[in-house]
Amino acid sequence: MRYDVVILDMDGTILDSRGNADIEYKWAYDAFERTLARFGVRLTIDQINEYFLKPLILRGRLGVLEFCERFGLDCELFWSFREQDVIDAKIDAMRRGEIKLVNAAKRVLSYLSRKYELAVVSDSQQECVDFAMQHFGLTPFFKFWYGRGSRLEDIDFRKPNPHYINLVLHKLHTREAILVDDSQLGVLAAKRAGIASILILKEPMKIKYEPTHVIRDLTELEMLL
């Protein structure tokens, strides 16, 4: 099929955001611990996963409200601190080289940009997306790049909500597009937007939402598209 637009996720697709510590995403856990410390709360990584991240992924804003109720936190205040702490930590991790481009990312993006209009749709905060695009010199390849806002209600626009995918399609006046994402929630968002999808599956796992194509890493796009 002929596509007009290739939409790419950012973390895990263009950026390797896992970091270089023994614990993957330690920079993010450290940022969350700083947020909790503001409220006198201490949790282990396992507890953060169980009480915060899992509910956030499964129930979105409701999961955050449940977390705040569990620990007696002012949710608006907690979320504002959490967002800024994560933004600061992520930008610092990019500056330090802890977060970096995936292998051959610029070569692949250069190739794609000669054939298609490119856009980024990320669940990361817009401030982080803006910084990544500038810091890694990606702006020449892309027409648009969208992250989410930092208000609590902006959680509702995370994938699998197709809001930002549809925004890209509307601005480029086309429905002939394909999304490249390393998350199955991205595949579901593409389905809801009525476009094709490519799932980057780095390790074998059960596929819940069937993508149009499956690849192992970004470099395979040079053969596929």
N, C-alpha and C positions, 0 to 999 in steps of 0.2 A: 504493500500500500504506500502511496505517496503521502508524505507528511509535510505540512508547512512549518510546523513548530515542534521543537524538542524542548520539553520542560524537565528540568533536573532538580532533584532534591539536593540539599547541601551536605548535612552531616552524614557520614557513612557512604556518600555517593561521590561528592567532589572533595570533601575534607575527611581526613582520618582524625576524628575527634576523641579517640580513645585515650590519648596521652601516652607517656612513656614510663609511667610508674608501674609497680607490680599490680596495683589495682586499677582496672580500666576505669576511665572517667574520674580518677581521683581528684582532679581539679574541680569537678562539679560537686563531688561529695564534700570537699573542703569548703567550698562556697556555701553549701547548705548548712554545714556545721556552724559556720560564722553567723548565718541567719538565725539559727536556733539559739546560739549563745546570747544573742540580743534579748531573748525572752527567757533566759535561764534554763533552757531545755538541752539535754544531752542525749543523743541516740547513737547506737552503733550503725554501721553500714547496713547490716541485715534489717535492723528496725526501720531505717530510712526507706529501704526497698519495700518493706511490708506495709508500713503505715502511711507512706507518702507516695512513692513512685508507682506502686501497683494500683492504688486507687486513682491516681492522676491519669494513668494510661487507660484504665477501664471505665472510669466514670467522669473524667474531666473535671469541670468546676465543682461538681458535687463531691468528688473525691477530695478536693482541697478543703472544702467546707467541713467535711467529716474529720479531716486531719486537725483542723483548727479547733473544732469542737472537742475532740479527744484530749487536746492539750491546753484548752482554755485560752486560745489565742485570738486576738482581734484580727480577723481574717484579712481585711483590707490592708492593715498595717503590715501584717506578716507577709502578704504577697508582694507588697511594694518593696520591702527589704529583700525578699527572696529574689525577685527579678533583678534588682540592681546588683546584688552580690554575685549572681550567676553571670550577668553581663560583664561585670568587671573582671571576674575570674576567667571567662572564656576569651576575652580580648587579650588579657595578660598571657594566657596560654598560647595564643597565636603569636604574640610578640616574642615569646621565649622559644618558639619552635616546637612546643609540646603538641600543639594542634598544627597539622600540616596538610598539604595537598596529598591526595592519594597518588599512587604511582601513575606517571604519564598523563596526569590530568590536563595540563596545558596543551599537550600535543593532541589529545582527543578533542578537547574543546575547540582548538583551532581548526581541526578537521571538520567538526560538526558545524561550526559557524560559517564555513564556506558553502554549506549546502542548505542550512535551515536558519530560521530565526530561533534564538535560544532565550530561555527564561529560567530563573530559579524560583522555586516555591518551597519554602522551608518552614518548619515548625519552630525554628530558633527565632529569637527576638530580632526585630528589624535592625536594631543598632548593631547586633553581632553580624548580621548578614551584610550590612553596609560596610562594616570594618573588614570583613573577610574579602569582599569584592575588591576593595582598594588595596589591602595589605598584600594579597597574593597576585595582584595585577590581572584580575579577571574581567574588569569592566569592558574591555574592547570586544569580548566575545558575546556579551549578553545585551538583549534589548530591554528586559525588565528583570528585577529581582525583588522578591517579596518575602519578608518574614512576618511574624505576627506582632501585634501590639503587646504591651506589657501590663495592660489592665487585667483584672481577674476575669472579666467577661470575655476577653480575647482568647482565653483557652478554648472557647467554643468553636473557634475557627481553625483549630489544629486538624490535621488529617485524622480520620477519613472525611471530614468536611471538605467539599470541593470548592469552597469559596474562592480561594486565591487562584486555583486552576481556572475556574470560570472567569475570573477577572482578567487573567492573561489572554484567554481565548476571546473575550469581548474586546480587549484593547487591540488585538491583532486581527480581529474580524475573520476568524476561522474556527472550524471545529475539527480540522484535519491536524491532529496533534498526538503526541505520544509522551508519556511521563516515564522518566527513569528514576527509580527509587530503590533503596535497600530495605524498605519496610513494607510489610504486607498491608499495613494501613494506607500506605501510599497507593498500592494497587487498588484497594477498595475506593479510595478517593477518585482515582482515574475512572473506575467503573461508574461511579455516581455522576461524574462529569460527562460521561459518554465518549471517552477517548481511550486509545490503546495504552498499554503499559509494558514496561520492561522491569523485571525484578532482578536486582543484583543479589544473588544467593551465594554468599561466601562459604557457608557451611550447610550440609544437607539438613533439611528440616521439612516438616509437613507443610504443604502449601494450602492455606485456607481459602484464599481468594486467587483464582487462577489468572495469572497475567498473560499478556499476548506473547511475550518471550521471557525466557530466563537466561541470564548470563552469570558468569562467575566474577568478573571485574569490569571496570570501566573501559579497558582497552578493547574488549570484544565489540564495542559499539562501532569501531572502525570497519568491521566486517559486516555488521548487521544493518547499519543505516547508511 
